[in-house]
């Protein structure tokens, strides 16, 4: 028998090595259990659904039972301490050295394998969005408007009769086109391989992290090498670098010319704000911002289209507003015309209120032992978040909060003193879906413009309806996330 083992080792050293690694991993698994729960607070498990374990009903119960104290959700991969509203101001004002959003993203989404929270944590990365992109938003309007026409014509097309459209995949492609046009420029934004890589990296990043959650941390290095989604991420990044190389080389050459005028795209902003000028690093930056921008924006648009189809009484008032605003501005979108879409802004925010991206927000990793204002100590390494779901259904905040009212926030803004409040991009303790405070999503202003211009085109050029006998596609509740149905179809028909 011993001779047989030696023969296997000689013939298949990789198999032997893998066997040894698995054996050691299993010993490590049983010898060193997962991180202990060091803070003594009420603890809650989720509910098993066809999509996995969900915590929406759990957080409703936990918040009702402990409205003013911390509780734990035993979420996948790492448990989450949910902080009550009284701590929101402390968290939003805290520096990254104490409460880190980047470290939370890296930890929660297994950035060691998925690459989330790696290059995107650089200070220059955030400044490229917060300062450069936001300062140049006015320049993006003509680009977004032109690219929207192309995106809709190639993704939805002409529909002389009612045509079923799978909304989420179409939203992904349209957002990838619009985002790519502003982020990388026309040389690559319509390249089908670039579009495919942008979309697939986004999909694989999140699906890969979901799958890795199912394995104990001690054997994840092995499973990461076996899961196709994780391998795809690295392969796609390599291919993105190859596609980017000639564009990057030409840009660097142009930057050396005395008459160079820098384009207002993310490639230029990254080159200006970050030291790395090689294709691999710049490709990683593009992939990182695409994952952040394409994923959430596509989900937003999917929910908005589902709500338009389900609550079609809103379509004509929205259409009338669009026609009025565009007629006063020569048919083009700019900063002054987009802010006049109060009904549109309200509809998008109401859609997000009813179907937010998750049940918590302001997620952070505690980077050092922190003592809160009332003496509660949060240990280093703890993942914390604030309950953002309860505010969406709070009858003290909203009339009939369970009902969809697309013009709810337009009516609230009509009250004197509220003109600048209740906007889609406005963050507050009762609207934290983009975060809140100094670390609120810096790209939300670009996202808002992108969604409005895309939805304006759809509403103007298409009729939308649910399939006969169908209700609004139900959302999927997975862990702490709320995802749109990614396979549901809605009927589209071109307007003549």
Long-range contacts (C-beta under 8 A, 24 or more apart in sequence): 18-222, 21-222, 22-219, 22-222, 25-218, 25-219, 25-222, 26-219, 28-218, 29-216, 29-218, 29-219, 32-218, 34-216, 34-217, 35-78, 35-381, 37-72, 37-79, 38-379, 38-382, 39-70, 39-72, 39-81, 39-377, 39-378, 39-379, 39-382, 41-69, 41-70, 41-71, 41-72, 41-81, 42-66, 42-69, 42-71, 42-72, 43-71, 43-72, 43-74, 43-79, 44-71, 44-72, 44-73, 44-74, 45-74, 46-73, 46-74, 46-75, 46-479, 49-477, 49-478, 51-476, 51-477, 51-478, 52-76, 52-210, 52-478, 52-479, 53-478, 53-479, 54-477, 54-478, 54-479, 55-359, 55-477, 55-479, 55-480, 56-359, 56-389, 56-477, 56-482, 59-359, 59-360, 59-387, 59-389, 59-390, 60-389, 60-390, 63-387, 63-389, 63-390, 70-376, 73-480, 75-479, 75-480, 76-210, 76-213, 76-214, 76-479, 77-108, 77-110, 77-209, 77-212, 77-213, 78-107, 78-108, 78-383, 79-383, 80-360, 80-363, 80-383, 80-384, 80-385, 80-480, 81-378, 81-382, 81-383, 81-384, 81-385, 82-360, 82-384, 82-385, 82-386, 82-387, 83-384, 83-385, 83-386, 83-387, 84-387, 85-386, 85-387, 85-429, 86-374, 87-372, 87-373, 87-386, 88-362, 88-386, 88-429, 88-432, 88-436, 89-429, 90-372, 90-373, 91-362, 91-364, 91-384, 91-386, 91-437, 92-362, 92-436, 92-437, 92-438, 92-439, 93-437, 93-438, 94-364, 94-370, 96-367, 96-439, 97-367, 97-368, 98-366, 98-367, 98-368, 98-370, 99-364, 99-365, 99-366, 99-367, 99-370, 99-384, 100-364, 100-365, 100-367, 101-363, 101-364, 101-435, 101-439, 103-364, 103-365, 103-367, 104-363, 104-364, 104-365, 104-383, 105-363, 106-365, 107-365, 107-383, 108-209, 108-363, 108-383, 109-205, 109-206, 109-209, 110-208, 110-209, 110-212, 110-213, 110-220, 113-208, 113-209, 113-212, 113-220, 113-224, 113-230, 114-205, 114-208, 114-209, 114-212, 114-230, 114-233, 115-205, 115-233, 115-237, 115-284, 115-287, 115-288, 116-205, 116-209, 116-288, 116-291, 118-284, 118-288, 119-281, 119-284, 119-285, 119-288, 120-285, 120-288, 120-289, 120-292, 122-274, 124-270, 124-273, 124-274, 124-275, 125-270, 125-273, 125-274, 125-285, 125-288, 125-289, 126-442, 127-273, 128-266, 128-269, 128-270, 128-272, 128-273, 128-274, 129-269, 129-289, 129-442, 129-443, 129-446, 130-442, 132-264, 132-269, 132-272, 132-273, 133-266, 133-269, 133-442, 133-443, 133-446, 134-442, 134-445, 134-446, 136-264, 137-335, 137-445, 137-446, 137-449, 138-334, 138-335, 139-264, 140-182, 140-264, 140-446, 140-449, 141-332, 141-333, 141-334, 141-335, 141-338, 141-449, 141-453, 142-332, 143-181, 143-182, 144-178, 144-181, 144-182, 144-333, 144-449, 144-450, 144-453, 144-454, 145-332, 145-333, 145-453, 147-177, 147-178, 147-181, 147-189, 148-174, 148-178, 148-453, 148-454, 148-457, 149-457, 150-177, 150-190, 151-177, 151-178, 151-454, 152-454, 152-457, 152-458, 152-461, 156-458, 156-462, 156-492, 158-494, 159-462, 159-492, 159-493, 159-494, 160-493, 160-494, 161-493, 162-465, 162-491, 162-492, 162-493, 163-491, 163-492, 163-493, 164-467, 164-489, 164-490, 164-491, 164-492, 165-489, 165-490, 165-491, 165-492, 166-487, 166-488, 166-489, 167-302, 167-305, 167-306, 167-484, 167-488, 167-489, 167-490, 168-298, 168-299, 168-302, 168-484, 168-485, 168-486, 168-487, 168-488, 169-486, 171-298, 171-299, 171-301, 171-302, 171-305, 172-199, 172-202, 172-203, 172-294, 172-298, 173-199, 174-301, 174-454, 175-293, 175-294, 175-297, 175-298, 175-301, 175-450, 175-454, 176-290, 176-294, 178-450, 178-453, 178-454, 179-290, 179-293, 179-294, 179-297, 179-450, 180-290, 182-265, 182-266, 182-446, 183-265, 183-266, 183-267, 183-286, 183-289, 183-290, 183-293, 184-244, 184-247, 184-265, 184-266, 184-267, 184-286, 185-247, 185-263, 185-265, 185-267, 187-247, 188-243, 188-244, 188-247, 191-243, 193-239, 193-243, 194-240, 194-243, 197-236, 197-239, 197-240, 197-243, 197-287, 198-287, 198-290, 198-294, 199-294, 200-232, 200-236, 201-232, 201-233, 201-236, 201-237, 201-240, 201-287, 201-290, 201-291, 202-290, 202-291, 202-294, 202-295, 204-229, 204-230, 204-232, 204-233, 204-236, 205-229, 205-233, 205-291, 206-295, 208-232, 208-233, 210-478, 210-479, 213-479, 236-287, 237-280, 237-283, 237-284, 237-287, 238-280, 240-283, 240-286, 240-287, 241-279, 241-280, 241-282, 241-283, 242-279, 244-279, 244-282, 244-283, 244-286, 245-279, 248-277, 248-279, 248-282, 252-277, 292-443, 293-443, 293-446, 293-447, 296-357, 296-447, 297-447, 297-450, 297-451, 299-357, 299-483, 299-484, 300-348, 300-351, 300-352, 300-357, 300-447, 300-451, 301-451, 301-454, 301-455, 302-484, 302-486, 303-351, 303-352, 303-354, 303-355, 303-475, 303-484, 304-347, 304-348, 304-351, 304-451, 304-455, 305-455, 305-458, 305-464, 305-490, 306-472, 306-473, 306-484, 306-485, 306-488, 306-490, 307-347, 307-350, 307-351, 307-354, 307-355, 307-404, 307-406, 307-472, 308-347, 308-459, 308-464, 309-464, 309-465, 309-466, 309-472, 309-490, 309-491, 310-404, 310-466, 310-471, 310-472, 311-404, 311-406, 312-464, 312-465, 314-343, 314-347, 314-406, 314-407, 315-459, 315-463, 315-464, 317-343, 317-407, 318-343, 318-344, 318-347, 318-459, 319-459, 319-460, 322-456, 322-459, 322-460, 323-460, 333-449, 333-453, 333-456, 338-449, 338-452, 338-453, 341-452, 341-456, 342-410, 342-413, 343-406, 343-407, 343-410, 344-452, 344-455, 344-456, 345-409, 345-410, 345-423, 345-424, 345-448, 345-452, 346-406, 346-407, 346-408, 346-409, 346-410, 346-411, 346-413, 346-422, 347-406, 347-407, 348-424, 348-448, 348-451, 348-452, 348-455, 349-409, 349-422, 349-423, 349-424, 349-431, 350-404, 350-405, 350-406, 350-407, 350-408, 350-409, 351-406, 352-424, 352-433, 353-392, 353-398, 353-408, 353-431, 354-392, 354-404, 355-475, 355-482, 355-484, 356-388, 356-389, 356-392, 356-433, 356-482, 357-433, 357-481, 357-482, 358-388, 358-389, 358-480, 358-481, 358-482, 359-387, 359-388, 359-389, 359-480, 359-481, 359-482, 360-385, 360-386, 360-387, 360-388, 360-389, 360-480, 361-385, 361-386, 361-388, 361-432, 361-433, 361-435, 361-436, 362-386, 362-388, 362-432, 362-435, 362-436, 362-437, 362-439, 385-480, 386-432, 386-436, 388-432, 388-433, 391-429, 391-430, 391-431, 391-432, 394-430, 397-430, 424-448, 460-495, 461-494, 461-495, 462-492, 462-493, 462-494, 462-495, 463-492, 463-493, 463-494, 463-495, 464-490, 464-491, 464-492, 465-490, 465-491, 465-493, 466-490, 466-491, 467-491
